[in-house]
Amino acid sequence: MRPITLLQPRRGYTPDFLAPPPAGPLATFEDDLARIADTPPSQVAAETARSLHDTPGAADSEIGRYLLGDPVEVRATLTGLIRTAWHQLVEPSWPRVRALLDADVGFQTRRLAGGLDRLFAELHPTLRWHDNTLIREYGDDDHRDLAGAGLVLMPSAFKWDQVVVVMDEPWQPTVIYPARGSGTLWQQLSGTPDAALGRLIGRTRAALLIGLTEPATTTTLAHRHALAPATVSERLTVLRDAGFIIGERHRHEIRYRRSALGTAAVDRRSRATTSAALRAVAARRLGPAGPFSGARSS
């Protein structure tokens, strides 16, 4: 991976062609990779030389001299390395990462309904919204009047400790910020749901309910809990009909989130005061022979 890492100095310029602006929210990695492979050779040569200049001695190293060589060959090498990095390092975890990003977009969209002041107040400590101006503290950004161009807010699971501002074309003005919940992204999910809740509604339903810390689709939950999508769909239907979760349409997907009742059921601190209410709901909505009737049902 050294040719790629050499072109990404900790401080300095990284070639723009290695990270083309997203074509849309549903673009695939193969779409992005095709755009990298189609970069004009002159752009590859110019941006590679600029990046190597920001790392002392990089241009004189063996790899540096190679990267300053035939731009068509260099482009093919870098494209192949990025493809390998994707398949080996990122793709196995991508469903979990994508679920985090989708959850953040949904959360920030709901927050935006309260206005820009509310959105930027908690987006990141280094960002400040004042007098119709977005300011990044400790940054070296130039002033830019958007003049109707709009601003893209892009959550990232990898820029976990900083905010990146992109102003250069062909990017639309963009702020890349740490996605909400990134700190828990790699935590192992508990294999044992709360025992009392499991006895009440079944272990699988309890695990799904406890795992809904952010809105998620059936596919995401199936991957997260290593269950068949049909199994997850069936359990979610029961949880929804019982009032524990709510399904909301987002473009072509249905995302599920906990209702107030579902949150109360998961919250250990309120378990003692809500247990009677939960049993009342179970009896009223599902009847004595429903899925709440015993621990064996999951």
Disulfide bonds with the S-S distance in Angstrom:
none
